[in-house]
Amino acid sequence: MCTSSPESYVIRSIRADEWPAVKELRLAALQDPVAHLAFLETYEDALTRSDAFWQERAAGACEGADGAQQIIAVRPDGVWVGTATVLVEEPGTTDWAGLPVERKQGHVVGVFVRPEERGSGLTDVLFDAALEWAWSRGAERVRLIVHEENGRAQRFYRRVGFVPSGATVPVGEQGARELEFVVERP
């Protein structure tokens, strides 16, 4: 159970040299009971990735990067306990699912808070920082994609102002869908 308030955490962007911690937090996320609904890779696949992969991943989303930003929550004892990454999608490009991007937007991915920290308000703080970063990059809206069966995540996204856009993306071979949720720039 979390005993700290969100104000006692440091919320910041990662640094490129912190790739081992990026890897550790991602592996923890991929072991979550709903990881199969929340992430597009498995724990087993992530374990096979080279150090160079993790170094590149951290460098591409670190403090000062333009196209993406990984924001973390660090507990007072130095342990990384939460993360959210924002990708910038430019108009005229295609997204990860091959769909056209019509306007500059942020895309929140890789949201995770360690189970013992959930319910503390930490996810709200991470989302505030992610949205602030996207708006500072000129995003007109921010979106995220959530599995239709991930009710816990959908409830949170609605609570912080995201609404379903009506767009869906098929995933897997069982006819499951991912739902797009969006929030417009204030």
Secondary structure, 3 states (H helix, E strand, C coil): CCCCCHHHCEEEECCHHHHHHHHHHHHHHCCCCCHHHHCCCCHHHHHCCCHHHHHHHHHHCCCCCCCEEEEEEECCCCCEEEEEEEEEECCCCECCCCCECCCCEEEEEEEEECHHHCCCCHHHHHHHHHHHHHHHCCCCEEEEEEECCCHHHHHHHHHCCCEEEEEEEEECCCCEEEEEEEEECC
